[in-house]
């Protein structure tokens, strides 16, 4: 279920934040302690993500690869979470909190965040 917040995208002037932002987070499922357990990830999603964005999100599995600080290219299972959210600073702060908490809880070097300013219609 993709998060829909109501309304339509409107033209914006310089310095005006976008009406909506699509935040796409890539959560690697490997850690120094071994693979991230599906139940542990579900608990993280419920307590850390859904709590901050209760209107909804989209989650899907992917196979990813990335280069770590040590220069080695690693392949790992990944969970991608997409959230369409208001384009305000409060929403941006919630996304940063989610990334920080995931890195801390699952001993991750990083969480990839890709953001876009979509045109949204309902």
C-alpha positions in Angstrom: 0.0 0.0 0.0 1.5 3.3 -1.1 1.1 6.2 1.2 -1.3 8.7 -0.2 -1.7 12.0 1.7 -4.4 13.7 -0.4 -4.3 16.8 -2.7 -2.4 17.5 -5.9 1.0 18.8 -6.6 1.0 22.6 -7.3 3.6 24.7 -9.0 6.0 26.1 -6.4 8.2 29.2 -6.4 11.9 29.4 -5.6 12.7 28.4 -2.0 9.3 26.8 -1.5 9.5 23.2 -0.3 7.9 20.6 -2.5 4.3 19.5 -1.6 5.4 15.9 -1.4 8.6 13.9 -1.3 9.1 10.3 -2.2 11.7 8.9 0.2 13.1 5.5 -0.9 15.2 3.7 1.7 17.4 0.7 1.0 17.9 -1.4 4.1 20.7 -4.0 3.7 19.9 -7.3 5.4 23.5 -8.3 6.2 25.2 -7.3 9.4 28.3 -8.1 11.3 26.1 -10.4 13.5 24.8 -12.2 10.4 21.6 -11.7 8.3 18.9 -9.4 9.7 16.1 -11.7 10.8 12.8 -11.1 9.0 11.0 -10.9 12.4 13.5 -8.3 13.6 13.1 -6.2 10.5 9.3 -6.4 10.8 9.6 -5.2 14.4 11.8 -2.4 13.3 9.3 -1.5 10.5 6.4 -1.5 13.0 8.1 0.4 15.9 10.4 2.8 14.0 8.9 3.4 10.6 5.2 2.9 10.8 5.1 4.9 14.1 6.6 7.9 12.3 4.6 7.5 9.0 1.3 5.7 10.0 -0.5 6.8 6.8 1.3 4.0 4.9 4.3 2.9 2.9 5.4 0.4 0.3 7.9 -2.4 1.0 9.6 -4.7 -1.4 12.5 -7.1 -1.6 15.5 -6.5 -3.7 19.0 -7.9 -4.4 21.7 -5.3 -4.0 25.4 -4.7 -4.0 27.5 -1.9 -2.6 31.1 -1.1 -1.9 32.0 -0.9 1.8 34.6 1.3 3.5 37.1 -1.5 3.1 36.8 -1.3 -0.7 35.1 -4.7 -1.0 32.0 -5.1 -3.1 29.3 -6.9 -1.1 26.1 -8.5 -2.4 23.2 -8.7 0.0 19.4 -9.0 0.3 17.8 -5.6 0.7 14.4 -4.4 1.7 13.3 -1.2 0.0 10.8 1.0 1.7 9.0 3.9 -0.1 7.2 6.6 1.7 5.4 9.5 0.1 5.4 12.2 2.7 4.9 16.0 3.0 7.9 17.9 1.8 8.5 19.6 5.2 11.4 19.5 7.6 9.5 17.4 10.1 9.2 14.6 7.6 12.9 14.9 6.6 13.8 14.7 10.3 11.8 11.5 10.7 13.6 9.9 7.8 17.0 10.8 9.3 15.8 9.2 12.6 14.8 6.0 10.9 18.2 5.8 9.1 20.1 6.4 12.4 18.1 3.9 14.3 18.5 1.2 11.6 22.3 1.7 11.5 22.5 1.5 15.3 20.2 -1.5 15.8 21.6 -3.6 12.9 25.3 -2.5 12.9 25.0 -1.0 9.4 27.6 1.3 7.7 24.9 3.0 5.8 21.3 3.1 4.5 20.8 4.4 1.0 18.3 7.2 0.7 17.0 8.4 -2.6 14.5 11.2 -2.7 12.4 12.6 -5.5 9.8 15.3 -5.8 6.9 13.6 -7.5 3.8 15.0 -9.0 1.0 13.4 -6.8 -2.6 13.1 -7.7 -5.5 11.3 -6.1 
